[in-house]
Amino acid sequence: MSGDFVGVRPDNVEELARRLRTVLDTLETHAPRIRRLSEQWTQTGLARLTELTRVAGDDARDMTHRARLARDLERMSVPGGTNPTGPGQLPPGWQLVQWGAVSEGGAQGQVDAARLKAALKGEDPALLRAELAALAVTAGLYGEDHSYLASFWATIGAEAPSAVTAVAEPVPAAAPAAGGEPVPALGSGVAQAAAAFGASMAAASRRRLLGDKAVRAIVHPREEDRWAVGMLFKYGAHGFEWDAEFLAEAARSVLDWRRETPAARRRDVEPWQYALRLNPGREGFAEALVSPGLARSLVEYDPVHAVLTRVAENPAASRALLRDRRYADDLVDDDWWVTFEVGGRSRRVDVSGDPAGILLAGARDVEGSEAARNVFDAAVAAGRGEPPRTPQPEVTRALGALGRTWAVPLARSVAGDDREPVFPGTDVVPFLELVARDVAAMAVFRAGLDGTLVAQAKIALTCGESLLRELGALSGLVAAATAGYDGARRRDLAAGRALAGYNVLLDFGPQTVPAEVNPVAAVALEWWSLAGAGTAVPPMRVPVRDETECLAKLDDFRLPVAQALTDLVEEGRPQAVPPLPAHLRVEGRVVPTTSEHWTAFDTWHSTLPTLYRDLHKVPRAAWLAILANKPQQG
């Protein structure tokens, strides 16, 4: 059959090619791990797996080539043809291809790049758009073909951004988008081409196949190509599909440009204004300026936003970016706005979601310890500034969410532990004061600290090794940072901590919206989930009758100890203490909410041995003695 002509539907062959590429991706992704694990347990050779991967690659590339042939015939408007080996007409939509045709990805990449460069030298935008549309299909078909990617990007060099710049055009200036939708910036054909080139660029970056010229043109573009490069990121692949260092370098470039370029020059980039119909001389300007969709457009088509969005989707890229303190300072800032002042009228849109996403992605686990140190130092610098800078809420809440991961290292730093590797000598007070400026941010931080306190209390009760004393000192600094909260903010803080940390919604009666979640608590729960600690369990609603007393005691250090004791009992590890009254627990959680509850709690707590009452003050040696059944005087 290899030399036969076969009737095929292009869509079907493309789908088959995609499935074969999925098989190849799976083998390439998992084969090294399979090989490594197998070598640990058996001496069986895995040459067959290597051969299977090679065959899958050949099959995927060859099927991609056949799909390209079928689609080329369709574009040339060749109707169902006559089978050269026998009579008969193919049904509509079918094409004849030689089934034995094999991939020539490298040659095809050179041809496609040459066609694009030739079209760029011409003066016919319609021809260039047609060429881009054809190449978009090809780039999709050859998306993972190593030889195609290498030859295409080596040949195209610095021309790819210029192609998008050359044909970027607004949708005809009709009525602005309704319902708050963004004003469309690119015609669908150009957007599809940008998506195809962006996906191809991502694949080439991941396989280290972008040539030096292409890298320079993309990472450090000409001023007139800045917006077009942003569109390649915006419409291109998800952040996980890019090489992390390439993404980080692109982010450094846009942050340098943003820092060094006055805002007036940034918003005067002609292609950007043109695409959004913001030039006063263009039709539709007045309507666009007041369109409810314009605010979202200013964000959606901002070139800095486009790059940083992809970085936030890639934790490794985020960590690489944040290892440089300059860029941590850029992200922990108070000027994350897109501002336009055109014709005497101004619009300003918050774009702090991207910096916040990068902070979370890059510094929320132990792999990001260096990034975390830079982020905390940047926050301290912002809090100490003259005048102090207050980042926008999204950034501040990301800082609060990082407290979930870094509560213990921060506590060690507060206690002056010389062995603390992440935050040695860090002045935590300015950081806490900055986080405390947003109640939801502090609620998320406190939720993380509460959980850490419970975990360390359980360790102290069972092992004697704990950091309760250090965490107690950090809790005291947090209480000092929030000491100026009025009643409303203290109520919001309590509700946010309970909902985020314990999945308990404290209902303070008439002062909350009936049957609705406290708004600050809802925000705190959202950021708690973004930090990786979310739960799908519906929250419990716990009515709070005596608000004043509840708020006065919710910072009590005793609650984590009580929670730890309760957890240990439920885990089958009872402690030599009186049982906690059942009415103080709600589904296993210690939540005193009335004067009677607090009276009962105080009575119970007073009956505990001294070691339990002052758990955070007890020397480690005394705990070890107790755990070894050596009586202590207390």
C-alpha distance (Angstrom), angle and dihedral (degrees) to the residues before:
residue distance angle dihedral
M1 . . .
S2 3.81 . .
G3 3.79 94.6 .
D4 3.81 96.5 36.2
F5 3.78 125.2 108.1
V6 3.79 110.0 -123.4
G7 3.79 130.2 -165.2
V8 3.81 111.6 -124.1
R9 3.76 140.7 166.2
P10 3.84 108.7 -122.4
D11 3.81 92.3 -138.5
N12 3.79 91.8 55.5
V13 3.79 94.3 48.5
E14 3.80 90.9 48.1
E15 3.80 90.1 51.6
L16 3.80 90.5 49.7
A17 3.81 89.7 49.7
R18 3.80 90.5 51.0
R19 3.80 91.6 51.0
L20 3.78 92.1 49.4
R21 3.81 89.7 50.6
T22 3.82 88.2 52.0
V23 3.81 89.0 54.3
L24 3.80 89.7 49.3
D25 3.81 92.5 48.1
T26 3.81 90.4 50.6
L27 3.78 92.9 50.3
E28 3.80 93.8 45.2
T29 3.80 91.4 47.7
H30 3.80 99.0 46.7
A31 3.80 104.9 26.0
P32 3.85 94.8 83.0
R33 3.81 91.3 52.3
I34 3.81 92.1 45.4
R35 3.79 89.3 49.9
R36 3.80 92.9 47.5
L37 3.80 94.9 48.5
S38 3.78 93.3 43.8
E39 3.78 91.9 52.8
Q40 3.80 88.8 56.7
W41 3.81 93.1 56.5
T42 3.79 108.0 27.3
Q43 3.75 142.7 21.5
T44 3.79 91.7 -138.5
G45 3.77 110.6 134.1
L46 3.78 118.0 -115.5
A47 3.77 98.3 -158.5
R48 3.80 88.4 120.1
L49 3.81 90.7 61.1
T50 3.79 90.6 52.1
E51 3.79 90.8 48.8
L52 3.80 91.0 48.0
T53 3.79 90.8 53.3
R54 3.81 90.7 50.2
V55 3.81 92.5 49.2
A56 3.81 91.1 47.5
G57 3.79 89.2 53.0
D58 3.78 92.5 50.3
D59 3.82 91.8 47.3
A60 3.79 93.1 48.5
R61 3.80 93.4 49.1
D62 3.81 93.8 45.2
M63 3.80 93.3 48.7
T64 3.79 89.3 47.9
H65 3.80 88.7 53.7
R66 3.83 92.0 51.2
A67 3.80 90.2 49.0
R68 3.81 89.1 52.1
L69 3.82 91.1 51.3
A70 3.80 91.9 49.9
R71 3.81 92.2 48.1
D72 3.82 92.0 47.7
L73 3.82 89.9 54.1
E74 3.78 90.2 49.3
R75 3.83 92.1 50.7
M76 3.80 90.1 51.4
S77 3.83 86.3 57.9
V78 3.78 93.5 -120.2
P79 3.81 105.0 165.6
G80 3.76 123.1 -140.3
G81 3.80 99.3 -54.0
T82 3.75 135.2 -143.0
N83 3.76 115.3 -93.0
P84 3.84 104.6 -117.0
T85 3.82 91.3 -148.6
G86 3.76 97.2 54.8
P87 3.79 146.9 -9.2
G88 3.74 124.5 -68.2
Q89 3.77 142.1 83.8
L90 3.81 123.3 -110.9
P91 3.83 118.0 -121.8
P92 3.81 118.1 -102.4
G93 3.78 113.2 -76.5
W94 3.80 94.1 27.8
Q95 3.80 125.5 113.9
L96 3.80 134.9 -164.4
V97 3.79 116.0 -121.4
Q98 3.76 131.9 169.6
W99 3.79 103.1 -109.7
G100 3.77 92.9 -154.1
A101 3.80 91.7 61.3
V102 3.80 110.3 122.9
S103 3.78 132.1 -157.7
E104 3.74 120.2 -80.5
G105 3.77 93.8 178.0
G106 3.78 96.8 155.7
A107 3.79 93.8 52.2
Q108 3.80 91.3 43.0
G109 3.80 91.3 52.2
Q110 3.79 91.0 54.5
V111 3.82 91.6 47.7
D112 3.80 93.1 49.4
A113 3.79 93.1 47.9
A114 3.80 91.6 48.1
R115 3.82 91.2 50.4
L116 3.79 91.0 51.1
K117 3.80 93.4 48.4
A118 3.81 90.3 49.1
A119 3.80 91.2 50.9
L120 3.81 90.4 49.9
K121 3.82 90.2 56.2
G122 3.79 91.1 54.2
E123 3.78 126.7 82.5
D124 3.79 99.6 -131.9
P125 3.85 111.4 101.6
A126 3.81 90.4 -173.7
L127 3.81 90.9 57.3
L128 3.80 90.9 47.5
R129 3.80 91.2 50.5
A130 3.80 90.5 50.2
E131 3.79 90.8 49.5
L132 3.79 90.8 48.9
A133 3.81 90.9 51.0
A134 3.81 91.2 52.2
L135 3.78 92.7 46.1
A136 3.81 90.8 48.2
V137 3.80 89.2 61.4
T138 3.80 91.7 46.7
A139 3.80 93.2 47.8
G140 3.79 88.8 52.7
L141 3.78 93.1 50.3
Y142 3.80 94.0 46.9
G143 3.79 93.2 38.9
E144 3.82 96.8 132.8
D145 3.81 100.2 22.6
H146 3.81 104.5 127.2
S147 3.80 96.1 -156.1
Y148 3.83 93.2 45.7
L149 3.80 93.4 49.8
A150 3.79 93.3 46.8
S151 3.79 95.8 48.7
F152 3.82 96.0 39.8
W153 3.79 96.4 51.3
A154 3.80 93.8 39.8
T155 3.81 89.4 54.1
I156 3.80 100.0 39.4
G157 3.80 92.5 48.1
A158 3.78 111.1 160.2
E159 3.81 96.9 -4.8
A160 3.83 101.3 86.7
P161 3.84 97.7 82.5
S162 3.80 89.5 44.7
A163 3.80 90.0 58.6
V164 3.80 92.8 57.9
T165 3.80 90.9 42.7
A166 3.79 91.8 50.9
V167 3.80 96.1 55.4
A168 3.80 102.5 28.7
E169 3.75 105.4 126.2
P170 3.77 135.7 160.2
V171 3.72 125.0 -108.0
P172 3.84 106.9 -100.5
A173 3.78 108.0 -74.1
A174 3.77 99.0 -103.9
A175 3.78 124.5 140.0
P176 3.81 112.2 -35.1
A177 3.78 118.1 -102.6
A178 3.78 113.1 -78.3
G179 3.78 130.3 -140.0
G180 3.78 95.8 35.8
E181 3.79 94.4 -66.3
P182 3.82 116.4 148.1
V183 3.78 118.0 -94.3
P184 3.83 103.0 -106.6
A185 3.78 109.8 -110.6
L186 3.79 104.3 -173.7
G187 3.75 134.3 38.2
S188 3.80 111.9 -109.4
G189 3.80 93.4 -108.0
V190 3.80 93.8 54.2
A191 3.81 90.6 44.4
Q192 3.81 90.4 52.9
A193 3.80 90.8 49.1
A194 3.80 90.8 49.5
A195 3.82 89.3 50.1
A196 3.81 92.5 50.5
F197 3.79 93.9 46.6
G198 3.80 90.9 44.6
A199 3.81 91.7 52.0
S200 3.81 91.3 46.8
M201 3.80 90.2 48.0
A202 3.82 90.3 51.4
A203 3.80 92.2 50.6
A204 3.80 91.6 47.2
S205 3.81 91.5 49.2
R206 3.79 91.5 50.3
R207 3.81 91.4 51.1
R208 3.83 92.8 42.6
L209 3.81 91.3 -117.8
L210 3.80 101.1 127.8
G211 3.78 109.3 111.0
D212 3.78 121.0 -128.6
K213 3.82 92.5 -104.7
A214 3.79 92.8 53.1
V215 3.81 92.2 46.3
R216 3.81 91.8 51.8
A217 3.81 92.0 46.9
I218 3.80 92.0 50.7
V219 3.79 101.9 37.4
H220 3.81 96.6 37.9
P221 3.82 103.9 23.4
R222 3.77 127.9 179.8
E223 3.78 112.8 -94.4
E224 3.79 91.6 -107.8
D225 3.83 90.5 52.8
R226 3.81 97.0 47.2
W227 3.78 94.0 97.3
A228 3.82 94.0 43.8
V229 3.82 91.4 53.2
G230 3.79 88.2 51.5
M231 3.79 89.3 54.8
L232 3.82 90.9 53.7
F233 3.80 87.6 58.3
K234 3.80 94.4 40.7
Y235 3.79 95.9 52.4
G236 3.81 95.7 29.8
A237 3.78 132.3 87.9
H238 3.81 128.2 -46.3
G239 3.80 115.0 -86.3
F240 3.82 92.7 -103.2
E241 3.81 89.1 64.1
W242 3.82 94.4 62.4
D243 3.78 131.4 81.4
A244 3.80 105.7 -98.8
E245 3.82 97.2 -135.8
F246 3.80 91.9 46.5
L247 3.81 89.8 52.9
A248 3.80 91.5 46.5
E249 3.81 91.2 51.5
A250 3.80 91.2 49.1
A251 3.82 88.5 51.4
R252 3.81 91.8 49.9
S253 3.79 88.4 52.8
V254 3.81 95.8 51.7
L255 3.80 92.3 43.4
D256 3.81 90.9 50.8
W257 3.80 89.0 48.7
R258 3.79 91.4 48.2
R259 3.81 92.8 48.2
E260 3.80 96.2 45.2
T261 3.81 100.6 37.0
P262 3.81 118.4 77.1
A263 3.78 113.6 -118.9
A264 3.79 91.2 -117.7
R265 3.81 91.2 59.2
R266 3.80 92.5 44.4
R267 3.77 92.7 56.8
D268 3.80 93.2 44.0
V269 3.81 93.1 66.3
E270 3.81 97.6 131.0
P271 3.81 100.8 -142.6
W272 3.80 90.3 52.5
Q273 3.81 93.8 51.4
Y274 3.77 90.3 42.9
A275 3.77 93.5 51.9
L276 3.79 92.6 49.2
R277 3.81 94.8 41.7
L278 3.82 89.9 -121.1
N279 3.80 97.3 136.2
P280 3.81 106.3 106.0
G281 3.79 90.4 -139.2
R282 3.79 93.8 60.5
E283 3.75 127.9 90.3
G284 3.77 114.0 -99.8
F285 3.82 95.1 25.7
A286 3.80 96.8 125.4
E287 3.80 93.1 47.0
A288 3.80 92.7 46.9
L289 3.79 93.3 50.9
V290 3.80 92.6 60.3
S291 3.80 96.8 34.6
P292 3.82 113.8 123.2
G293 3.78 87.0 -135.7
L294 3.80 94.3 57.8
A295 3.79 94.5 81.3
R296 3.78 90.9 57.1
S297 3.79 90.6 43.8
L298 3.79 91.5 56.4
V299 3.80 87.1 58.6
E300 3.80 99.5 36.5
Y301 3.80 94.3 53.5
D302 3.80 99.5 36.0
P303 3.85 106.4 121.0
V304 3.81 92.9 -145.3
H305 3.81 90.8 51.7
A306 3.80 91.1 49.6
V307 3.81 93.7 56.7
L308 3.81 96.9 39.9
T309 3.80 91.4 50.4
R310 3.80 90.2 61.0
V311 3.81 91.4 46.0
A312 3.82 91.2 52.4
E313 3.82 88.0 54.1
N314 3.82 91.0 56.8
P315 3.84 115.4 62.4
A316 3.81 93.3 -167.8
A317 3.82 91.0 53.6
S318 3.80 90.4 46.9
R319 3.79 91.3 51.9
A320 3.80 91.6 47.9
L321 3.81 90.8 51.7
L322 3.80 94.8 46.9
R323 3.79 93.9 50.8
D324 3.81 85.7 80.8
R325 3.80 110.5 72.4
R326 3.82 92.6 -148.7
Y327 3.76 91.6 66.5
A328 3.79 93.7 44.0
D329 3.82 86.3 56.7
D330 3.81 90.1 49.4
L331 3.81 92.0 53.0
V332 3.82 96.6 43.5
D333 3.77 92.0 60.2
D334 3.78 138.6 117.8
D335 3.81 100.5 -130.1
W336 3.80 103.5 73.5
W337 3.76 94.7 136.4
V338 3.78 134.5 121.0
T339 3.79 104.9 -140.0
F340 3.78 128.0 -173.1
E341 3.77 124.4 -173.9
V342 3.78 107.9 -177.3
G343 3.76 125.1 161.7
G344 3.79 92.0 -8.0
R345 3.80 93.0 -55.3
S346 3.79 123.8 108.9
R347 3.77 136.6 -156.2
R348 3.80 125.6 -175.7
V349 3.78 125.4 -169.7
D350 3.81 128.8 -171.6
V351 3.83 111.6 -121.6
S352 3.81 98.3 168.5
G353 3.81 92.3 117.9
D354 3.82 91.2 86.3
P355 3.83 96.5 54.3
A356 3.80 89.6 44.4
G357 3.80 91.0 51.7
I358 3.81 91.7 51.0
L359 3.82 91.8 49.1
L360 3.80 90.9 53.1
A361 3.80 95.7 42.4
G362 3.79 94.9 46.6
A363 3.80 103.7 39.6
R364 3.78 108.8 27.5
D365 3.82 98.2 95.2
V366 3.77 138.3 42.2
E367 3.81 92.3 -95.5
G368 3.78 86.8 68.0
S369 3.82 97.9 54.3
E370 3.81 93.7 123.8
A371 3.78 90.3 46.1
A372 3.81 90.2 48.2
R373 3.79 92.0 53.4
N374 3.80 91.0 52.4
V375 3.81 91.5 47.0
F376 3.81 93.1 51.1
D377 3.81 91.6 45.6
A378 3.81 89.4 50.5
A379 3.81 90.1 50.7
V380 3.81 91.3 49.5
A381 3.81 89.8 50.3
A382 3.80 90.5 50.6
G383 3.80 91.6 49.6
R384 3.81 92.4 48.9
G385 3.79 95.7 45.4
E386 3.80 122.9 122.7
P387 2.91 97.9 -94.9
P388 3.81 98.6 15.1
R389 3.80 113.1 -113.2
T390 3.78 120.2 -132.7
P391 3.80 112.8 -155.8
Q392 3.77 117.3 -140.7
P393 3.83 116.4 -85.6
E394 3.81 95.7 -98.8
V395 3.81 91.4 57.1
T396 3.81 93.6 43.0
R397 3.80 91.1 50.8
A398 3.77 91.1 50.7
L399 3.81 88.0 53.9
G400 3.80 89.6 50.6
A401 3.79 91.6 49.4
L402 3.81 90.0 54.6
G403 3.79 87.5 65.0
R404 3.80 87.5 75.9
T405 3.81 90.8 67.2
W406 3.77 100.8 31.9
A407 3.84 104.7 39.6
V408 3.82 93.5 107.2
P409 3.84 96.5 48.3
L410 3.80 89.8 46.3
A411 3.80 90.5 50.0
R412 3.80 90.5 51.1
S413 3.79 89.1 51.0
V414 3.81 91.4 50.6
A415 3.80 89.0 51.9
G416 3.81 91.1 52.0
D417 3.79 95.3 -115.0
D418 3.80 105.3 175.3
R419 3.82 89.5 -159.2
E420 3.80 93.6 62.4
P421 3.83 102.7 118.0
V422 3.82 101.4 -171.6
F423 3.80 104.9 44.0
P424 3.82 107.6 19.1
G425 3.77 108.6 174.2
T426 3.82 94.3 -8.3
D427 3.81 114.0 164.0
V428 3.79 99.3 -131.6
V429 3.81 97.7 -176.9
P430 3.85 97.7 79.4
F431 3.79 89.5 47.2
L432 3.82 92.6 52.1
E433 3.80 92.0 45.0
L434 3.80 90.0 52.8
V435 3.82 92.7 49.1
A436 3.82 90.4 46.4
R437 3.82 90.4 62.1
D438 3.81 87.1 77.8
V439 3.81 113.4 50.8
A440 3.81 94.0 -155.7
A441 3.82 90.5 52.0
M442 3.80 91.5 51.8
A443 3.81 90.5 45.8
V444 3.80 89.9 57.1
F445 3.81 91.7 46.7
R446 3.81 91.4 49.2
A447 3.79 91.2 48.4
G448 3.79 89.1 55.9
L449 3.80 91.4 46.6
D450 3.82 91.3 48.5
G451 3.78 91.9 53.5
T452 3.80 91.1 48.4
L453 3.80 91.0 49.7
V454 3.81 91.6 53.2
A455 3.81 91.6 48.6
Q456 3.81 92.8 48.4
A457 3.81 92.0 45.9
K458 3.81 89.4 55.3
I459 3.80 89.4 49.9
A460 3.82 90.8 50.2
L461 3.79 92.0 49.1
T462 3.80 93.9 50.6
C463 3.80 107.7 26.3
G464 3.76 109.6 17.2
E465 3.82 91.8 -129.5
S466 3.78 110.2 109.7
L467 3.77 145.6 130.8
L468 3.79 96.7 -135.8
R469 3.77 93.4 124.7
E470 3.80 91.9 53.7
L471 3.81 92.1 44.1
G472 3.79 89.3 49.2
A473 3.80 89.4 57.0
L474 3.81 91.0 49.5
S475 3.82 89.9 48.4
G476 3.78 89.0 54.0
L477 3.81 91.3 53.9
V478 3.80 90.1 48.9
A479 3.81 90.4 51.6
A480 3.81 89.5 50.6
A481 3.81 91.4 50.0
T482 3.81 90.7 54.1
A483 3.82 96.7 38.8
G484 3.80 91.2 105.1
Y485 3.80 94.1 57.7
D486 3.78 114.6 122.5
G487 3.80 122.1 -137.1
A488 3.79 95.0 -85.9
R489 3.79 94.5 50.9
R490 3.80 91.9 44.9
R491 3.80 89.1 52.3
D492 3.81 91.1 49.7
L493 3.81 91.0 47.4
A494 3.80 92.2 51.1
A495 3.80 92.5 47.8
G496 3.80 92.8 46.9
R497 3.81 93.7 48.6
A498 3.79 93.0 48.7
L499 3.80 95.4 46.5
A500 3.81 95.9 44.0
G501 3.80 98.3 39.3
Y502 3.79 103.1 32.1
N503 3.81 102.5 16.3
V504 3.80 87.9 -120.1
L505 3.79 120.8 136.1
L506 3.79 109.4 -148.1
D507 3.79 106.2 -149.0
F508 3.79 109.4 -155.6
G509 3.77 93.4 -167.6
P510 3.80 122.9 -124.5
Q511 3.80 94.4 3.9
T512 3.80 90.8 70.0
V513 3.77 125.7 65.7
P514 3.81 106.4 -92.0
A515 3.80 113.2 -100.9
E516 3.82 90.8 -3.7
V517 3.77 131.7 111.8
N518 3.78 115.6 -107.5
P519 3.84 102.9 -97.6
V520 3.81 94.1 -131.0
A521 3.81 90.6 47.1
A522 3.79 90.4 51.6
V523 3.80 90.9 52.7
A524 3.82 91.1 46.3
L525 3.81 90.9 51.7
E526 3.81 90.8 49.9
W527 3.80 92.4 53.6
W528 3.80 91.4 42.8
S529 3.79 87.2 57.1
L530 3.81 92.2 47.2
A531 3.80 88.4 53.1
G532 3.80 88.4 60.0
A533 3.78 100.0 -102.2
G534 3.79 101.6 99.2
T535 3.78 124.8 134.5
A536 3.78 131.0 -154.4
V537 3.83 92.4 -147.9
P538 3.81 111.3 112.4
P539 3.82 110.4 -111.9
M540 3.80 120.9 -107.0
R541 3.80 117.2 -121.5
V542 3.80 110.1 -135.5
P543 3.83 114.9 -172.7
V544 3.81 114.4 -136.2
R545 3.78 111.4 -150.3
D546 3.79 101.5 175.2
E547 3.76 102.5 42.7
T548 3.81 98.5 173.9
E549 3.79 95.4 55.1
C550 3.78 92.8 41.2
L551 3.78 92.4 53.2
A552 3.79 91.9 45.7
K553 3.82 92.2 56.5
L554 3.78 104.8 33.9
D555 3.80 90.0 92.3
D556 3.80 89.0 56.6
F557 3.81 112.7 133.6
R558 3.80 89.5 -146.3
L559 3.80 94.9 72.8
P560 3.84 96.5 71.0
V561 3.82 89.5 49.9
A562 3.81 90.7 50.8
Q563 3.80 90.2 47.5
A564 3.79 91.0 50.2
L565 3.82 91.8 50.6
T566 3.80 90.5 49.2
D567 3.81 92.1 48.8
L568 3.80 91.8 50.3
V569 3.80 92.1 51.1
E570 3.81 91.2 49.8
E571 3.81 89.4 48.9
G572 3.79 90.2 57.0
R573 3.78 95.8 -103.3
P574 3.84 102.7 112.0
Q575 3.79 118.8 -168.3
A576 3.79 128.3 -140.4
V577 3.79 92.8 -103.4
P578 3.79 135.5 102.9
P579 3.82 111.8 -86.9
L580 3.78 116.5 -99.4
P581 3.84 110.7 -109.6
A582 3.78 108.3 -95.6
H583 3.81 95.0 -130.1
L584 3.81 90.0 63.8
R585 3.80 91.2 64.0
V586 3.79 125.5 75.7
E587 3.80 112.1 -168.8
G588 3.77 90.2 -27.2
R589 3.79 95.7 -45.9
V590 3.80 123.9 114.1
V591 3.81 105.1 -127.4
P592 3.84 115.0 157.8
T593 3.81 106.7 -173.6
T594 3.85 108.0 163.1
S595 3.78 138.0 52.8
E596 3.79 89.2 -106.5
H597 3.80 90.1 51.6
W598 3.79 92.8 51.3
T599 3.81 92.0 46.7
A600 3.80 89.9 52.6
F601 3.80 90.5 45.6
D602 3.81 92.8 49.9
T603 3.81 90.5 49.2
W604 3.79 92.4 49.7
H605 3.78 92.9 46.1
S606 3.81 92.2 51.1
T607 3.81 90.1 59.2
L608 3.80 93.3 58.2
P609 3.80 119.5 103.5
T610 3.78 113.9 -96.5
L611 3.76 91.3 -105.8
Y612 3.78 90.6 60.2
R613 3.79 95.7 41.8
D614 3.78 92.6 53.6
L615 3.76 98.5 29.2
H616 3.79 94.0 148.4
K617 3.82 91.8 53.8
V618 3.80 99.6 48.7
P619 3.83 117.1 109.0
R620 3.77 115.0 -118.7
A621 3.81 92.6 -120.0
A622 3.81 91.6 58.7
W623 3.79 91.0 52.2
L624 3.77 92.4 49.6
A625 3.79 89.2 51.7
I626 3.80 92.2 51.5
L627 3.79 92.0 48.5
A628 3.81 89.0 51.3
N629 3.85 89.2 54.4
K630 3.78 93.2 -110.1
P631 3.82 107.5 144.7
Q632 3.78 116.5 -122.0
Q633 3.75 128.9 -162.9
G634 3.75 110.2 -118.4
